[in-house]
């Protein structure tokens, strides 16, 4: 039998993840016919089917399951090697991939990152704005700046402070007759889709009946824009609400939905010069803004 290569196992891994050739081809940056040809050639090489084809997609055979297991082990070895090599650089140069949420980037990090680039022009930042927690062990990103109660065990970094959330309205918004925005007459902007399961989204849904939400949107920045338009009350992180024109707090920060802001990297990358430079600079700048982050104005 011809010697199998990492690309063979990677092909099987990606097809198994997507269960279809089209999306797998996109992920591999190949065309559909090339992936089809490579899979057929691989099955002919090993003398057995790797996937069963059906209307529901491509599902692994027992041979395919064995290949997927080996592919996972090989991928982890590659990721481990890349992390270790990335920690051997001598100068703060190269590309750094950073993940955070749109709200944190847009209202806290953008000017900090601009300052970082001025101090370290040899480092190019690639910012991945994503509300999901990307896997730093698999090099989905080198650094994560995220809200969390506690970081995963494999990550190391710095706890900046507690992100405070509070209720907001426009300065001209009319309060309900009873003066209680949570009472029976207040209109609210709700948390839609992907952010409905956040601590703030769950807290608000548990506090108010569904008929109180006159509008729901699926990003925190959009909640701020909606509240700013005067459509209703909304809950926002204080670093956003306190700096949004015409918005005022209408209550104290809500302790039940606070979480810590962390700047994190994988343990294998903490000795990387460019990662260290980023953690030190951005961490220090965020600490300067701790009062704003924690709702102190």
N, C-alpha and C positions, 0 to 999 in steps of 0.2 A: 504494500500500500504506500502511496505517495505520502511524504511527511506533511502533517497538518500544521497550519500556521495560526498565529493569534487572530489574523483577519477572518479565518474560517469560524472560529469560536465567537468572534464579535458579531459576525453576520447572523449567526443563530440567535445570539442574545438579543439583538435589536429587533429581529423579526418576532421573537417570542414576546418582547415587551409591547409591540404594536399590533400583533396578531393579523397583520396585513402587509403586503409588499409595498404598496404605495407610500404609507407613512414611514415605513422602515427605510425605503429608498431616500426619502427626504432627510431623515435623520443621519443617514450615511453619506449624504451628498452625492448620491449616484442616481442614475435614471432607473425606471422600473424594470426595463428589459435586462439591464445589467445585473440587478439583484436576482431576477428570475433565473437568468443563466447561471450565475454563481451558485445559487442554491441547488439547482438541478445537477450541476457538475460535482458539488460536494456530496450529494446523496449517491451519485453514481460512484464516486471515489471510495466511500466507506461501505457501499453495497447495501444500504438500507434506507428507509424513509426517516427523515428527521421531523417532518411535519405532516399531519393529516390535513387535507384541504376540505373545507365545507363551506356552506353558506354563511356560517357565523364567523369564518375566518380561519387562520392557521393555528392549529393546536399541536403541541409537542407530542411525539411518540415517546416510548420509553428510551429509545436511543437519544432522542432530542433532549429529554430530561437530563440524561447523563452529560451531554454536551453543555447544557445550560449551567449545570453545577460546576463543571470545570471552567467555563467561561467566567462565572462569578468569581472563582478563586483567582483566575488570571487577572481579571480587572482590578481586584483588590490589591494584588501584588504590583500592578502598574501604577495605581494611584498612590500606593505607599512609597514607591520609588520616586515618583514625581514630587511628592511632598518633601521627601528628604533632600532631593537635589535642589529644590527651590529654597531650602534653608541654607545652602552653601554659598549664595552670592556674596560678593565682597563689597559691592557698592550699591547705593540706593538707586538702582536703575531697573528698567524693564516694565512689564505690565502687571497691574494689580487689579484683580477682579473683586468687587465689593458688592454685597447684596444688602438691601434694606427695603423698607416700604416707601410708597409714594409720598405719604404724609410726612414721614421723618425726613426723607430726602428734600422734598420741596420746601419745608418750613424750618428745617434745622441745618441740614448738611450741605446744601448747594454752596453757600458762601464759604463754609469751612473747607470744602474740597477745592474751591478756587484758590484759597490761601495756601493749601497744601501744595498745589501745583506750582505756585510761585516759589515756595521754599525748596521743592524737590522736582525741578523741571525734567529730570531724567526718568521719572516714573509716570507712566501713562495709566490713568484710571479707567476701568470699564465698570460702569455701575449697572447692576441688574436690579431693577425695581420690581419687586415681587412680594406679595403678602405671604407666600408660602415660605416655610423654613427650609432653605436649600441645604443640601448635604455637603458640608465642608470636608468631610472625610473622603468624598469622591471628587473633590476639586470642582464642584459646581461653583464655588467661590472661594477666595482666599480669606476674606474677612466678612463678617456679618455684623451689622448694627441693627439690633432688634429688641423688641419688648418681650420679656419673658420673666417668669417667676424665678426659675433657675435654669442655667444653660446645660446642654448635654454634657456628659462626663468627658467626652473626648475633646471638648473645646476649652480654651483658656482665654482669659482676657480681663476686662475691667468693668465693674458695675459703676455706671455713671451717676445714677440716682433713680428716684421714683417718678414715673410719668403720671402726673395728676390729670384727672378728667373732671369737668364741671358742666353744669347746664348753662346755656347761653341763649340770648335773644337779641334782636336789634334794640338800640337805645330808644327807638320810638315805638317798640312793640307794646301793645296794650295787654296788660296782665288780666287774667280772669277776674271776675267780680270778687271771688273769695281770696284773691291774692296768692293762690297756690297754683303754680304751673303744672303740678302733678294732679291737681284736682279734676273735677268732671268736665270742666269747660276749656281746658288748654289743648291747643293743637300742637302736634309734634312731628318732627322729621325722624323717620325710622331708619334702621340699618338693614339694607337689602342684600340679598344673595350671599356672596362670599364672606361679607363681614357681619352677617347676622349672628354667627356663632361666636363672635368675639365677646370678651367679658362685658364690654359696654353694651353691645347689642343684646346679650342675654339679660343683663340687669334691667334694661329699659323695657324689654318685652315682658319680663316678670312683674314689673312695676305698673304697667299701663295696659288697659284692654286694647284690642286691635283697632277698634273704631276711633281711637285717639290719634292714630297715625294717618295724617292727611297726605303724606308723601314718604316714599322710601327710596334711598339711593345706595349704590354699592361701593362707595368710597368715602373716606372720612373728609377729604377735601370737598367733595360734592355736598356732604352734609353741611359744611361751613357755608358754602355758597347758597344753599337753600335757606338756611337760617338767616343769612345776610339779606336775602330777598324779602324777608318778612312773612314767609309762609307759616312759620311755627317755631316752637322751641327746639333745641337740639343739644345733645351731649357731645362735647369736643375735648380733645387734649388741650390743656391750658396753654401750651406753647403755640398752638394754632389759634385758639379762641381769643387769647389776650392780645394777639397781634393782627387780628382781622378787623378791618375798618368797620365801624358802626356796631360792632358786637360788644355786649356787656355780659358779665356773669350775673346770673340771677339766683345763685346759691353757692354753697361751699363745695369744694372738691369732694367727690364721692369716693370714700375710702375702699368700698367693696370692689371697685373696678381698677384700682391702681396696679401697675406692674413696673418692674425695673427696666431701665434702659441699659443694655449691655453692648460693648464692642468686643468681638470675639474672633479668634482664629483657631485653627487646629494646632494641637500641641507640637506637631512636627514642624510647623512653620514659624513658631515664635522666635527662632533665632535668625530668620531671614532678615537681612538688613532692610529691605524695602518694607516688609511687613512691620518690623519694629519701628521704623520711621513713621509709618502711617498710624500705628497704634498710639505712639507717644504724642504725635502732633494732634491728631483728631480727638484723642481722649482728653488732652489738656484743653482744647477748645470747647468741647462739650461740657467739661466741668465748669468752665467760665459761665456757661448758660444754665447751670444746675438750678438756680433760683427760678428761672422761667419754666424749666421742665417740670419742677415740683410745685408749680402753681403759685410761686411767690411774687409774680409780676416781673 
